[in-house]
Each structure stands twice: as C-alpha cells, then as structure tokens.
Amino acid sequence: MGLLMAVAVHMLGSLWFAVGDSPRGWVTEEGLHEQPLTRQYTRSLEWALSKLPPSSLRLTVDLNTPLERWLGISATCGMLISGSIFVSFVTNTMADVARERTRTTKMIESVRKYCAIHSISYSYTMQMKRYVQQEHRRNEMQGHMPFLQHLPEGMIRELFQEARSPILHRHAFFREIGRSDPSMELNLCSQAVFELYHLPGDIIFDTTSKTRGMYLA
C-alpha cells in the first residue's frame, strides 16, 4: 500500500507539472523551467500534496487555468474517497485482529483455569498454552482455505493442481504420472493431496502413531 501511494503521488506530481506547463500555469509563474530537474520534481510533488487537503479548495478555485482548478478539485475528491476506503480497511483489519486475539486469550485463560482446578503441573500448563498459541498462528496461515471453497469446482481443481503439482513432481513416481496422465494428476491434487502448515516445534514424525500418509515438502 505504501508503494501504491508513492506511485500515485509521483503520477499526480507529474500531472500537475504537465497541467501547469502553460502560459499562465503555476510552472511558468514560478519559473521552474530554469530550475534543475530535481527542483522541478520536488516542487511538483510539494505542489501536488499541498492541493490534496479539503482546506486547500479555497486556493484551488483561485488558480489561473481551468485545467489546474479541475485537477485540484478532482485530486481532493479522490483523496477523500481513497482516504475513507483506507481508514475503513485499517479499521476492519484491526477489528479482525482484536477479535482473533480475544478468542485466543479466552482459550488460554480456559486452559489455565482447567489446569489450576485439576492441579496440573506448571510445565504441562505452559505446554498447553504454547499449543494454543501455535494453533492460532496456524489458523492465520491457512485462513484463506475456507474462501477458496466458494470458487467453482472446476476452477478449484485447476487451482490446486497449479499449486500442488510442483511439490508432487519432486517425487519421480508422481512426476511420471503428471507427464503420462494429466487428468489423474488433477484428481490427485484435488482429492488425495492436502496442505499442512507446520510451525517450529511441531512433531512431524511420531513412532507411536499409525502412518496415515506421506509428507512432501
């Protein structure tokens, strides 16, 4: 978003310079043609930014050329709309983060109370707390999966094939299947292959558990 804002300011400054490069324009009145290129650029950015706030509309309508006046009014209106969208986006994001953090805090508090009631050891209580925190981070990593289910079935199958086939191709057997029978690979990627998001400290292999599949990383 910062990069997008920088590009927008650059384009707006360049547009202000182009519009003001007229017989009665602000570029001509300030004699910027006689200044170095760096001065022209920085002054154009200063001019563009100074015309964005709504408080500058009074000065904008007093500009010499119609193009300058309309550009100033349009830039101010665009800034108000984009600013409202940005504030709404940030507010919603912060609200989502706060709700998820509150949910995690409640889960940790429930674990702590349960361990306290049953006199669970401190080390195991901390282990459970770390597990809850890890699951919270894991859910953040795979939070995009429920939204993908709203896509058409054929598109989801192709999406999973594009995402998962490069990992399958690291194994010679699955690489040969993908070359000889693309439709089988499509079914494998959408029905038999699942994504697991592991975090530092997770137990990948457990000798006491029954094998349920194979890992490809």
C-alpha positions in Angstrom: 0.0 0.0 0.0 2.9 2.3 0.7 4.4 1.6 -2.7 1.0 2.2 -4.3 0.7 5.6 -2.5 4.2 6.6 -3.7 3.4 5.7 -7.3 0.1 7.7 -7.0 1.9 10.8 -5.6 4.6 10.5 -8.4 1.9 10.4 -11.1 -0.1 13.2 -9.5 3.1 15.4 -9.3 3.9 14.7 -12.9 0.3 15.5 -13.9 0.4 18.8 -12.0 3.6 19.7 -13.8 2.1 18.9 -17.2 -1.0 20.9 -16.5 0.9 23.8 -15.1 3.2 24.0 -18.1 1.1 26.6 -19.9 1.4 30.4 -20.4 -0.5 31.2 -17.2 0.2 28.0 -15.3 1.9 27.7 -12.0 5.1 26.2 -13.5 5.6 29.2 -15.7 4.8 31.7 -12.9 7.4 30.1 -10.6 10.0 29.8 -13.4 10.6 26.1 -12.9 11.9 25.7 -16.4 15.0 27.5 -15.3 15.5 25.2 -12.3 17.3 21.8 -12.2 15.3 18.7 -12.9 15.5 17.7 -9.2 14.0 21.0 -8.2 11.2 20.7 -10.7 10.3 17.2 -9.5 10.4 18.0 -5.8 8.4 21.2 -6.3 5.8 19.4 -8.3 5.4 16.9 -5.5 5.1 19.7 -3.0 2.5 21.4 -5.1 0.5 18.2 -5.6 0.5 17.3 -1.9 -0.4 20.8 -0.9 -3.6 20.7 -3.1 -4.9 17.4 -1.6 -6.4 18.5 1.7 -10.0 19.8 1.6 -8.8 23.0 3.3 -6.9 23.9 0.1 -10.0 24.1 -2.1 -10.3 27.8 -1.4 -6.8 28.3 -3.0 -7.5 25.7 -5.7 -10.5 27.6 -7.2 -8.3 30.7 -7.4 -5.8 29.1 -9.8 -5.3 30.7 -13.1 -6.2 27.9 -15.6 -9.3 25.8 -15.7 -7.3 22.6 -16.0 -5.4 23.4 -12.8 -8.7 24.1 -11.0 -10.4 20.9 -12.1 -7.3 18.8 -11.4 -7.1 20.2 -7.9 -10.8 19.6 -7.2 -10.6 16.0 -8.7 -7.5 15.2 -6.7 -9.1 16.4 -3.5 -12.3 14.3 -4.1 -10.1 11.3 -5.0 -8.1 11.8 -1.8 -11.3 11.9 0.3 -12.6 8.7 -1.3 -9.4 6.8 -1.1 -8.8 8.0 2.4 -12.2 6.8 3.5 -11.5 3.4 2.0 -8.1 3.2 3.6 -9.4 4.1 7.0 -12.2 1.5 6.6 -9.8 -1.2 5.6 -7.5 -0.5 8.5 -10.4 -0.3 11.0 -11.8 -3.7 9.8 -8.3 -5.3 9.9 -7.7 -4.1 13.4 -11.1 -5.3 14.5 -10.5 -8.7 13.0 -7.1 -8.9 14.7 -8.6 -7.8 18.0 -11.4 -10.4 17.8 -9.0 -13.2 17.0 -6.7 -12.1 19.8 -9.6 -12.0 22.2 -10.6 -15.5 21.2 -7.0 -16.8 21.7 -6.8 -15.1 25.1 -10.1 -16.7 26.2 -8.8 -20.1 25.1 -5.6 -19.7 27.0 -7.5 -18.5 30.1 -9.8 -21.5 29.9 -6.8 -23.9 29.7 -5.2 -22.1 32.6 -8.3 -22.3 34.8 -8.8 -26.0 33.9 -5.2 -26.8 34.8 -5.5 -24.9 38.0 -8.7 -26.7 39.1 -7.2 -30.1 38.5 -3.7 -29.2 39.8 -2.0 -29.8 36.5 1.8 -29.3 36.6 3.2 -25.9 35.6 5.3 -27.4 32.8 2.3 -29.1 31.2 0.2 -26.0 31.6 2.8 -24.0 29.7 2.9 -26.7 27.1 -0.8 -26.4 26.5 -0.5 -22.6 26.4 2.1 -22.8 23.7 0.0 -25.3 21.8 -3.0 -22.8 21.7 -0.7 -20.1 20.5 0.7 -22.3 17.8 -2.8 -23.3 16.6 -3.7 -19.6 16.5 -0.7 -18.9 14.2 -1.5 -22.0 12.1 -5.1 -20.8 11.6 -3.8 -17.5 10.4 -1.6 -19.2 7.9 -4.4 -21.3 6.4 -7.2 -18.8 6.9 -7.5 -18.5 3.1 -8.8 -22.1 2.6 -12.5 -21.6 3.5 -12.8 -18.7 1.0 -11.5 -20.9 -1.8 -14.4 -23.2 -1.4 -16.7 -20.5 -2.9 -15.0 -20.8 -6.3 -16.4 -23.1 -9.0 -15.4 -26.7 -8.6 -13.5 -26.9 -11.8 -11.6 -23.7 -11.0 -10.7 -25.1 -7.6 -9.4 -28.3 -9.1 -7.2 -26.4 -11.5 -6.0 -24.1 -8.8 -5.0 -27.0 -6.6 -3.2 -28.6 -9.5 -1.2 -25.4 -10.2 -0.3 -25.0 -6.5 0.4 -28.7 -5.6 1.8 -30.3 -8.7 5.3 -28.7 -8.4 5.7 -30.3 -5.0 4.4 -33.7 -6.3 6.9 -33.5 -9.2 9.8 -33.6 -6.7 9.0 -37.4 -6.4 9.8 -39.4 -9.5 6.7 -41.5 -9.3 4.3 -38.6 -9.2 6.3 -36.7 -11.8 5.9 -39.6 -14.2 2.1 -39.7 -13.5 1.8 -36.0 -14.3 3.6 -36.4 -17.6 1.7 -39.5 -18.7 -1.8 -38.8 -17.3 -2.6 -35.1 -16.5 -6.2 -35.9 -15.6 -5.0 -38.4 -12.9 -2.7 -35.7 -11.6 -5.7 -33.3 -11.5 -7.6 -35.8 -9.3 -4.6 -36.4 -7.1 -4.1 -32.7 -6.4 -7.7 -32.0 -5.6 -8.7 -35.2 -3.8 -5.7 -37.1 -2.4 -3.3 -34.3 -1.6 -3.8 -31.9 1.3 -1.7 -28.9 2.6 -0.3 -29.0 6.1 1.1 -25.9 7.7 3.8 -26.8 10.2 5.4 -24.5 12.7 8.8 -24.7 14.5 8.4 -27.2 17.4 5.8 -29.3 15.7 6.2 -33.1 15.8 6.4 -34.3 12.2 7.1 -38.0 12.7 5.8 -39.9 15.7 6.8 -43.6 16.1 3.8 -44.3 18.4 1.2 -43.2 15.8 -0.1 -45.1 12.8 1.0 -43.9 9.4 -1.8 -42.1 7.5 0.1 -40.8 4.6 3.4 -39.3 3.3 4.9 -35.9 3.5 6.3 -33.9 0.5 7.9 -30.6 1.2 
